[in-house]
Amino acid sequence: MKVFKFLLVHKLKVIAVLFVLGLSIFFLTNDTPEGYVAIDSDSVNSPSELTNRYHQVSTAWNAPSIEGYSKVLDGLDLDESASYSNEFEGDTFEFTQGDSLTIDVNMESRGAYTMALEYKDIGDSIMENRISVIVNGENQFEESETIELPSEWEFVQDDFSLDRYGNEILPMSRKIETFQKSYFYDSTALNARPLTFLLEEGNNEIEIVNK
C-alpha cells in the first residue's frame, strides 16, 4: 500500500511539472493557439469612450426624476409641417419612414421626464418600427438614437392544425391595427425602466424621426 501511495504522489508531481512547463510555453509564444481568437486591443472601448450611454448621461444631469406628472400633447403643439390624416378621428397624422415631427412643449420645471407615444402601425413590415428622439437639437444619449415601437400580432385562427406526427403547426399571424401606447424603452434591454429625457424649465423642442 505504501508503494502505491508513493507512485501516485510521484505521478501527480510529474503531471504538475509538465503542466507548469506547458503554461510557460503558452505564455512565451507569440502565436495564437488553435481554437483561440486574437483580440486587437485597439478595438476594445475604454471606459472614457462610453460616456454617452444612458446611465452615465442621466446621472450627470443632476436633475430630479419627475413622477406623477402627465402632459398630453395635441395638434396645437405640432409644427406646421405635420401631415394630418383624415382617416382617423382627432389629431392624427401620417408618419412614414424618413419623416420627422417637431413638438414644442413648455415645462414648468427642469427634470427628467418619461415620454410615451400613441400610434397605430398600418405598415406591412414584420420588423419593429424605429424612431430617434432628439431633444433641444441633440440625441441626449446613445440609446435615444434608436428606439423601437412594438406592434401587436394575433394568430389568424384559434385552432392549431396537426402535422402527420400529431404536432401542432404554428398558424399564420397578422398585425392588429389598433392604437396603442408605448413608452420609450432602451432597445438593447439593458435598462428595464422607460428612458427619461432632460427637459429644461420653459420651452423645449422635441423632434421624433421615423427611421
N, C-alpha and C positions, 0 to 999 in steps of 0.2 A: 504494500500500500504506500509506503514512503517513497519508493522508486517511482510510482505512478504520479504522485503529487509533484515530485521533483521534475519529472519530464513535462508535466502540464504547465507548471510555472515557467520552466525554461522555454517552452514553446511560446508562451504568451510574451515573454520578454523579446524573443526573436521577432515575433509579429509586430510588437510595439516599435522596435528599432526600425524595421522595414517601413512601417507606416510613417514614422518621423522622416526617414530619408525620402519617401515619396512626396511628402509635403514640401520638403526643402527643394526638391527638383521642380515641383509645380510652381512655387513662388519665384524661383530663379529664372525660369524660362520666359521669353517674351512672346511666345506663340500662344494663341488661344486654343485650349484643348478642344477636342471634338465633342460636340454636344453643348458647348457654351457659346454665349452670344457676347461679342465685344461691344461695349458701350462707349461712345465718344463722350468724353467729359464736357465738351463744348455744347452738346445737345441737352444737357441737364440744366433746368432752370434753377437759378439761385433764389433764395427767399426774397431778395430785394426786387426780383422781377415779377413777383406775384402780388404786388401791392394793389393791383386794380381789381382784385377779387372782392366779392360782395362783403365777406366778413371783415376784411381789413378796412374797406372804404366806409362801411356803415359804422364801424367802431370809431373811426376818426371824425365822424360828423359831430360827435358830442351833442347829439340832439335827442330830445325825448321821443319815445315811440308813442304816437297818438292812438289811443284806443277809445272805443265808444263814440267815435265821430263819423258821421256819414254825410256826404255831399254828392248829390246826383246831378250830373251834367246833362243838359238838354241841347237842343239845336241852337239856342242863343249863344252857347259857349263855343260853337264851332266856327272855323274860319269860312270865308266866302267861297272857297274852292271845293267844299264838300259836295259830293254828288248825291243828292237825295233820291230815294226810291219811292215810287208811287204804289208799289206792290203791297207794302205793309202799312199799317196804321202807326201814327205817331212819328216822332223824329227818327226815321231810319234812313240810312244812306248806303250806297254800294261801296264796297271796299275790296277791290281786286288786287291781285299781285302787282307790286310796284307802286301802288297808291300810298299816299301819306296823308295824315289827318292831324291838324294842329288845333289844340284846345287851349283856351285861355282860362285860367282859374285863379280866383283871388282867395288867398288863405288868411285866416285870422291870426295864425301864429306859426312860427317856424317849427318844423318837426319832421319825423319820419312817418310817412303815410303808406298804407297799402292801397293798391288800385285793383279794380275789377272791371271787366268789360262784358256787356251783354250783347250777344251776337247769335246769328243763325248761319250755319255752314250750308251753303247752297251749291258748293262745288262737287265735282265728281272724283277728286283725288282721294286715295286712301291714306295719304300722308297727313300728319298733323299740320294745322295752319301755324305759321310762324310770323311773329311780329318783333319789331325792335322798338323800345321805348326810350325816347330822348327827352330829357328834362332840362329846360333852360339852355338848349343848344348843345347838349352833350349826353352821351351814354354815361351815366354816373358810375357804372361798374361793368365788368366784362359780361356778367350774366344777363344784363339788360339788353345786350345786342341781339340775342336770340331767345325769345320766349314762345313756348308752344301753347296753342289753344286747342284743347282736346275736342273731338267730335263724338257724338253718341251714335252707337250702332245697335242693331237688333237683327235677330235671325228672321229670314223670310217665312219660316214655318216653325210651328211649335213641336211637331213630331219629327224625330230623327229616323231616317231610313237606316236599314241594316245592310251590310255587305254580305257576301256569301259565307263568311265566317261568323256572322252574328254580331259583328262590331258596329257600333253606331257611326254613321257617316255625317261629318260636320256639314250642316246646310249652308247655303249662301247667306251672306249678310247684306244689309242695306243701311244707308245712313239715315238717321232720324232727323228730319228737317224741322227743328223746333228751336225757339230761342232758349239760350242757356247762358248762365252767368258763371264766369270763371275769374278767379284771382290770378295774379301774375306770379307764377312759380319759377324756380330755378329748373331749367330743362335738364341739368346734369343730375338732379335729385340729391345734391349734396346738402341742400337746405330744405328741411321738411316744411317749414312755415312759409307763408307767402312773402315775397320780396317786398321790402319797403323802399320808398323813394324820398329823398330830401326835398321838401318844398319850403321855400322861404316865406316869411310874412309878406303879404301883399300879392302882387301879380306874379304868376308863374306860367310859363309856356310849356305845354306837354305835346310832343309830337309822337304819333304812333305810325310806324311804317310797316306796311304789309310786305313781308319777304317771300 
